[in-house]
Amino acid sequence: MQVVTTNSELRLARNSLPEPIGFVPTMGYLHEGHLSLARRSKEECASTVASIFVNPTQFGPNEDLSKYPRDLERDLRLLASVGVELVWTPTPEVMYPPGFQTWVTVEELAKGLEGASRPGHMRGVSTVVAKLFNAVGPQKAYFGQKDAQQAAVIRRMTKDLDFPIEIVVCPIIRETDGLAMSSRNAYLNPEERQAATVLFRALSAAQSAYKKGERNAETLLRTMTEIIHAEPLAKLQYVSCADYDTLEELETVRGKALLSMAAYVGKTRLIDNFVIG
């Protein structure tokens, strides 16, 4: 497995790889969710490239950029263990050189959910992914369903900017008790870790109501909200029942929809979602 840092090193190494190339962009501190994306790429592509870059432009001024967990040596061991051929570890100076002033914005899809709760976050995501796509030039790119809005924004950006890349969205990987795997789970103390399953329980209850015939979005939202509010360590930020493709909030669920939420457990912000319909 090759590990490179600069754009010129990346181009040289990438050009020696057989195509099609699958790409797995990450912010590091890898878990089984990330590795499932790499394994899917290995199944479908001749070569797999991963990136590790904690992107500063998707963090707000009061968010956890400086504290975001990092362990590059461990990450590289894990990527090597699943057969990744090339890992790009650019620095902020490589990605955002002096004078940088160009941004990629997906207008409507980025407005709600995470975009509303974290101003500037989605602009940072779409810009860095566009730069990663440009540099790596893959045929397929792999993202996790846990970041559902991010996946929708990247699908739209890829189509709108004519990137010749297939976006593959892979299922959420969960712990045995349902908690969605996340690098931020490392922040949780044992009591908070137990409480964090409330997101999964709330989504499961709404999904169960849907399966029993409930189609009123307000009722599904109330089901989720009540369960979150019953957990003393959890503080709800938002719940949503939105169209899967447009992310517009629904009154009635008629097709494929996204149930999603963000909540603080202690000081740790967690997100989760289910797809219904």
N, C-alpha and C positions, 0 to 999 in steps of 0.2 A: 504494500500500500504506500503510495506517494503522498507526502504532505507538503503543500506549497502555501506561500503567503502573498506574493505579489501577483499582479495581473499578467506580467510577462511569463512568470513561472507557470501560472495556470494555463495560459494558452499553449505553451510548449508541451506540458504534460497531457492536456486534454486532446491535442491533435494526434497523440500517439495511441489513443484508446479506440478500440473497435466500436462502431455504432450499431444499433441505436444506443444513446446514452440516457440513462435515467438520473434524475437529480433530486436530492433530498436536502433542502435548506433547513438548518437548525440554528438555535441560539445556544447549543451545547447543554451541558449537565443532563446527558441523555438518559432516557428510560426506555422501557419496552415499547412504548408508543412510537418513539423515533425509530427504534430498530425494526419494528414491523413495517415501516415505510421502506427502509433499506432492503429488507427481505423481499418485499413486493417488487421493488425495482430490479433486484437480482433475478427474480423469476421472469420478468418481462423484457429485460434489456440486456444487451451484450456487455455493457459497462455501467458502473454506478459511481456517481460523484456526489459527495456530501460537502456541505459548507458548515462551518461553525463560526458564527458572528453574532455577538450581543449588540443588536442594532440600537444605537443611542437615540435615533430620531423617532422611534416608536414609544419612547418613555416620556411621560410628562414630568414637569419640574418637581413634583412631590412624590414621584414613583421610585421604584426600587432598583434603578440602574446600578448604583454603586454596590448594592448588596446582592444583586442577582447571582445565584450560585454558579460557580465555575470550577471545572476540573478537567483541563484539556487532556492530561495524560490518560485519565480514565476513559474519556470520550474516545480517544484514538484507539485504545485497546478494544473498546466495544465495537467500533466501526470495522476494525480489522477482523474481529471475530465473526462478523457476518459477511465478510468478503468484499467490502467496499474497496474500489481500486484507487480512488483519488479523493483527498480531503483538502479543501481550500479553507484556510484560516486567516482571512484578511484582517488588517487592523483598521480602526476608525480612520486613520490617515490615508489608507489605501482606498477606502470606500468614499470618504468625504474629504478630498484634498482641499487645501486653502482656496477660497473663492467659490466653493460649491454653492450653487443657487438654483438648481433645477429640480422640480418636484413633479411627481406623478400623482394625480388625484382622480379617484373614481367618485363622481359627484354624489349620486343618489344612494347607492348601496352603502356608502360609508357614513351616512348621516345618523342612523339610529344605533341602538344596541351599544356595542363597544365604542363606536364613533361618537355617540352622544355622551357617554360616560368618561371617555378619555380623549379630549380634544387633541387633534393632531396625530393620534395613534395610527389611524388607517392611512393617512398620507405617508407616514414613515414606513409602514408595511409595504404599500404599493410601490413606493420609490425604491426601497432596498431590493424588493423581489425583481423589479424591472432591471436593476443593475446586475443582480445575480444571474438572471436569465441571459442578459446580453453577454456577460463574461463567459458563462459556462456553455451556452448554446446547446442545451439538451433537446432530445425529442419528446421526453416525458418528464413531468415534475410531480412529486408526491407530497401531499399535504394531509394532515389529520382532520377528521370531522370535528374534533373538540373545538377548534377555532373556526366555527362554521361561517361567521361573517367574513373572516379573513379569506377563507376558501372561495366564498362567493365573489368577493372583491377581486381576487386574483383571476378567477375564471373570466370575469367581465373585462379586466384589464388586458388579459391575454388575447381575448377576442377583439377588443377595440383597437389594440396596437399591432395586431397581425403578427404576434409571435407564433412561429410554427411549432408550437409545443402543446401536447395533450396534458391537461391537468387531471390528475388522478387523486380523488379524495378517498381516503381509507378510514375504516371504522375506528371509533374511539376504543382504546385499550384501557381496561379498568382493573382495579384491584379486586380481590375476591369479594369484598364487601360493597362493591359498586363504585367506589370513588374513582373518578377519571384520573388517569396518570398525568402528572404535571410536574415540571421542575420545581414549581413553587410549593408543592406538598412538603418539601424539605423544611420549610419554615414552621410547620405545624408542630406544636408540642403534643404529647400523647392524648391529652384531653381534647384538644382542638382537632386532632386527627380523627378521633371517634366522632366528634360532632360534625365533621366535614361531610359525612355520608348523607347529611340532610338534603343536599342538592340532588343526589341520586334518588332519594326517597320521594322528594317532592315531584320530580319529573316522572318517576314510576307511577305515582298516584294519578297524575294527569293523563298519562298514557293509558292506564287502566280505565279511567273514566271515558276516554275516547273509544277504547275497544268495546265498551258497554253501550256506546251509541251517543255519547255527549259530543255535540258539535259546536256549542256556544263557546267562543273564545274567552269571554269574560268569566264563565264558570271554570274553565280549565286554569285560567290565571289565578282565580281565587283559591282553587285547590292547592296550587303550588305555594301561593303566598302564605296561606294559613299554616302549612307545614314548616316553612322556613321560620315564621314568626314564633312557632312553638319551641324552637331550639334557642336556648338562652345565649349561646356563644356565637350565633349567626346574626348578621345584620344584612338584610336584603338591599341590594342596589337597584336591580331591575328584574322583572320577569317579562317574557314576550311570547306571543303566539303569532308567528308571522308566515307569510308566503315563503316557501323554500327558495324560490329563485329571486324574487324582487325584494324580499325582507320587509315588505309592507305589512303593518299590523292588520290582523284579520278580525272581523266580527263573527264570522262563521267559517269553520273549517270545511272546505269542500274538496280539496285536493291535497297535494303534498305540502306539509307545513313543518315549521321548525319551532319547537318548544325550547326556549333557552332562558338562562338566568345568569346573573352575577351576584355574588354575596361575599361579604367579609366574614371569615371565621377567625376570631381574634383580630390580628392585624394583617392577615393574609387574604388577598383577594382571589377568589376562585370562580371559574366559569364552567358551565356544563350545558349540554343540550341533548334532546332526543328528536329524531325525525319521525313524524307520524303521517299516515295517509299514503 
